Amino acid sequence: MATCSLAQVIETLKTQGAVTVEGIFSSREMTTFRNLINRTIEEASQVETYKGRPTEKLLSRAKGTVWLVWEFYAVCEGALRFTRHPAILKVLETALGEPVIQASIGTLFDKVAGGDAEIGWHQDTFFILMPPAGTPIDPAGYWHQFGHFHVRPNQMEWVEDSYKSTIIVRINVDPQTVENGCLRVIPRSYHEGPFELKDPNAVAEYIEQHEKNAMDCVGGEGSVTFYYPTMLHSSTKSSSPPGTHRRAAAHRVRRASLRIPGWEWPTDWEGGIEPIVPEAGFDLNPLA
């Protein structure tokens, strides 16, 4: 959405399940962001352990390039402040109706032209959680990474609308185009909830019926895409000129009041305990 009001952004997000807001960050700010990314990858690539994390698990590589950085905001010094932009917080707090807390440390995706990075239709239905103190949990039953449990809907007591109490924030560091494999979503699919709790054929049937309505989340440099975790989304390979990057940094936030029965929220990353407070000093604010 190039020119929009906060009300339009929220209406689109809640009806369609995803919305891109243009002009949140300036070109100068995204140049700074890219420099932070490059420095982090360069430093991490030269050591076996980077900021307490094994590099082989922190960085995902393909065809000689790093296409993914896990726990991005924990290792990329100076990047976290970008998630505190007042316009981002205004969208989140208005959509969720209360203060928000960071619910993941963030992931950097860098789709490089000539690589093979693509992903089919899926939902992000896990919550990053920790067992309560004194509660033994067998890690073998979970995706367990950097000391955190990624808990799926069939591994927890189901609380309806938990996923509607969380929103994924995707900072589009580079332009996101159809040619470079931008995010694609099936509008309104988040209303279906997690398909893992339905018939095994439910997701395939839904995609067959609704893929024709898929929407490309194109966005300019410095735009931000907001979407719900249960939105069916995908992306294709980049067909841009060789070496072209399509970087985006994604993290999720939750309502401050959200609780998952039998689990605790991690508290070992900045922003994981107290509600997020906006920072000043940004060049632009389209929703001011």
C-alpha positions in Angstrom: 0.0 0.0 0.0 1.8 3.1 -1.2 -0.4 5.8 0.3 -2.6 4.6 3.2 -4.1 5.4 6.5 -3.6 3.2 9.6 -7.3 2.3 9.4 -6.8 1.0 5.8 -3.7 -1.0 6.9 -5.6 -2.7 9.7 -8.6 -3.4 7.6 -6.5 -5.1 4.9 -4.5 -7.1 7.5 -7.6 -8.4 9.2 -9.6 -9.2 6.1 -6.8 -10.5 3.8 -4.4 -11.7 6.5 -1.4 -9.8 5.0 -0.5 -6.2 4.2 2.6 -4.4 3.0 3.2 -0.8 4.0 5.5 1.2 1.8 7.9 3.9 2.9 8.5 2.9 6.5 12.3 3.0 6.1 14.4 5.3 3.9 17.0 4.1 1.4 19.7 5.4 3.7 18.4 3.3 6.6 18.2 0.2 4.4 21.8 0.8 3.3 22.8 0.8 6.9 20.8 -2.4 7.5 22.5 -4.1 4.6 25.9 -3.1 6.0 25.0 -4.6 9.3 23.9 -7.8 7.6 27.1 -8.0 5.5 29.3 -7.5 8.6 27.5 -10.1 10.6 27.8 -12.8 7.9 31.4 -11.9 7.2 32.3 -12.2 10.9 30.3 -15.3 11.5 31.7 -17.0 8.5 35.3 -16.8 9.9 34.7 -18.6 13.2 33.2 -21.8 14.4 31.1 -20.2 17.1 29.6 -16.7 16.8 28.0 -15.0 19.8 27.5 -18.3 21.5 26.0 -20.1 18.6 27.6 -22.7 16.3 28.1 -21.1 13.0 27.1 -24.3 11.1 23.7 -24.0 12.7 23.5 -20.2 12.7 24.1 -19.8 8.9 22.4 -21.8 6.2 24.4 -21.9 3.0 23.6 -23.0 -0.6 25.7 -22.7 -3.8 28.4 -20.7 -2.0 26.0 -18.1 -0.5 24.5 -17.6 2.9 20.7 -17.5 2.3 19.5 -17.7 5.9 20.6 -16.4 9.3 18.9 -17.8 12.3 18.3 -15.8 15.5 19.2 -12.8 13.4 18.4 -10.0 15.8 20.5 -11.7 18.6 23.7 -11.8 16.5 23.4 -8.7 14.2 24.4 -5.9 16.4 22.5 -2.7 15.7 19.6 -4.3 13.7 17.1 -4.8 16.5 16.3 -1.0 16.7 14.7 -1.3 13.3 12.0 -3.5 14.7 11.1 -0.7 17.1 10.0 1.8 14.4 7.0 3.7 15.7 4.9 2.9 12.5 5.6 -0.8 13.0 4.5 -0.7 16.6 1.4 1.3 15.8 0.2 -1.3 13.3 0.9 -4.2 15.7 -0.7 -2.6 18.8 -3.7 -1.5 16.9 -4.2 -4.9 15.2 -3.7 -6.9 18.4 -5.4 -4.4 20.7 -2.8 -4.2 23.4 1.0 -3.9 23.9 3.1 -6.5 22.1 6.2 -8.5 23.1 8.8 -10.0 20.7 7.9 -13.7 20.3 10.9 -14.8 18.1 14.5 -13.6 17.8 14.1 -13.2 14.0 15.4 -14.8 10.8 17.1 -13.2 7.9 16.3 -14.5 4.4 18.5 -13.6 1.5 17.3 -15.1 -1.8 20.2 -14.8 -4.2 19.5 -15.0 -7.9 21.0 -18.3 -9.3 20.4 -20.1 -6.1 17.8 -22.7 -5.4 16.0 -21.0 -2.5 12.2 -21.6 -2.8 9.5 -23.0 -0.6 6.1 -24.4 -1.1 2.8 -23.5 0.5 3.0 -23.8 4.3 2.0 -22.1 7.6 4.3 -21.0 10.4 2.4 -22.8 13.2 5.1 -23.3 15.8 5.5 -21.3 18.9 9.0 -20.8 20.4 8.6 -21.9 24.0 10.3 -23.3 27.1 9.0 -25.8 29.6 8.2 -24.5 33.1 11.0 -24.9 35.6 11.3 -28.4 36.9 9.2 -29.9 34.1 11.1 -32.6 32.2 10.6 -32.5 28.4 12.1 -34.9 25.9 13.8 -32.8 23.2 13.6 -35.7 20.7 9.9 -34.9 20.2 10.4 -31.3 19.1 12.4 -29.1 16.8 14.9 -28.0 19.4 17.3 -25.2 18.4 19.6 -22.9 20.4 18.0 -24.1 23.6 14.4 -23.3 22.5 11.5 -25.7 21.8 9.5 -25.1 18.6 6.1 -26.4 19.7 3.5 -27.2 17.1 -0.3 -27.1 17.6 -0.6 -30.9 18.0 2.0 -30.7 20.8 0.2 -28.3 23.1 -3.2 -27.7 24.6 -5.1 -26.0 21.8 -6.2 -22.5 22.6 -8.4 -21.1 19.8 -7.2 -17.9 18.2 -3.7 -18.1 19.7 -2.3 -17.6 16.2 -4.5 -14.6 15.7 -2.8 -13.1 18.7 0.6 -13.1 16.9 1.8 -11.3 13.8 4.9 -11.8 11.7 6.8 -8.6 10.8 8.9 -8.8 7.6 11.2 -5.8 7.0 11.9 -5.7 3.2 15.5 -4.7 3.1 15.6 -5.0 -0.8 12.7 -4.5 -3.2 10.4 -7.6 -3.3 9.3 -8.4 -6.8 7.7 -11.3 -8.6 11.0 -11.8 -10.5 13.1 -12.1 -7.4 10.8 -14.5 -5.7 8.8 -12.3 -3.3 6.5 -13.7 -0.6 3.2 -15.1 -1.9 0.1 -15.6 0.2 -3.4 -17.0 -0.2 -5.6 -14.3 1.1 -7.9 -15.0 4.1 -6.3 -18.5 4.6 -5.3 -17.6 8.1 -9.0 -17.8 9.1 -8.7 -21.6 8.6 -6.4 -22.0 11.6 -3.6 -24.6 11.7 -4.2 -27.3 9.0 -2.2 -29.8 11.2 -5.3 -30.2 13.3 -7.5 -31.1 10.4 -7.8 -34.0 8.0 -4.5 -34.9 6.4 -5.8 -33.9 3.0 -7.3 -30.6 4.1 -4.4 -28.3 3.2 -3.9 -29.9 -0.2 -7.6 -29.5 -0.9 -7.6 -25.9 0.3 -4.6 -25.0 -1.9 -6.2 -26.6 -4.9 -9.4 -24.6 -4.4 -7.8 -21.3 -3.5 -4.3 -21.0 -5.1 -5.8 -19.2 -8.0 -6.4 -16.3 -5.6 -2.7 -16.2 -4.5 -1.3 -12.7 -4.0 2.3 -11.6 -4.6 3.5 -9.4 -1.7 5.5 -7.0 -3.8 7.1 -4.1 -1.9 9.8 -1.5 -2.3 13.0 -1.1 -0.5 12.2 -0.3 3.2 8.6 -1.5 3.1 7.3 -3.8 5.8 4.9 -6.7 5.3 2.7 -7.9 8.2 0.9 -11.2 8.2 -0.5 -13.8 10.5 1.4 -17.1 11.1 -1.3 -19.3 9.8 -1.4 -17.5 6.4 -0.6 -20.0 3.7 2.5 -18.6 2.1 5.3 -19.6 -0.3 8.0 -18.2 -2.6 9.6 -19.2 -5.9 13.2 -19.1 -7.1 14.6 -15.8 -8.2 14.9 -15.2 -11.9 16.6 -11.8 -11.5 20.1 -11.2 -12.9 22.9 -13.3 -11.3 24.0 -12.1 -7.9 20.9 -10.1 -7.2 19.8 -10.2 -3.5 16.3 -10.2 -2.1 16.8 -9.7 1.6 14.1 -9.7 4.2 14.3 -9.9 8.0 11.3 -11.5 9.7 10.3 -11.8 13.4 7.0 -12.3 15.2 5.3 -10.5 18.0 2.5 -11.5 20.4 -0.1 -10.0 22.6 1.5 -9.3 25.9 -1.3 -11.3 27.6 -1.0 -14.4 25.4 -0.2 -17.6 27.2 0.2 -21.2 26.0 -0.9 -23.6 28.7 1.9 -25.8 30.0 4.7 -23.7 28.5 6.6 -20.5 29.2 7.9 -17.8 26.9 11.7 -17.6 26.5 13.2 -14.7 28.4 16.8 -15.0 27.0 16.5 -12.4 24.3 16.1 -8.7 24.4 12.4 -7.8 24.0 11.2 -11.2 25.1 9.9 -10.1 28.5 8.6 -6.5 28.5 6.3 -4.9 25.9 8.2 -3.3 23.0 8.7 0.5 23.2 9.1 2.5 20.0 12.3 4.3 19.3 12.8 7.7 17.8 15.2 9.0 15.2 13.9 7.3 12.0 13.9 9.2 8.7 10.3 8.4 7.7 6.9 7.5 9.3 4.1 7.0 6.8 1.5 6.4 9.6 2.4 9.4 11.7 
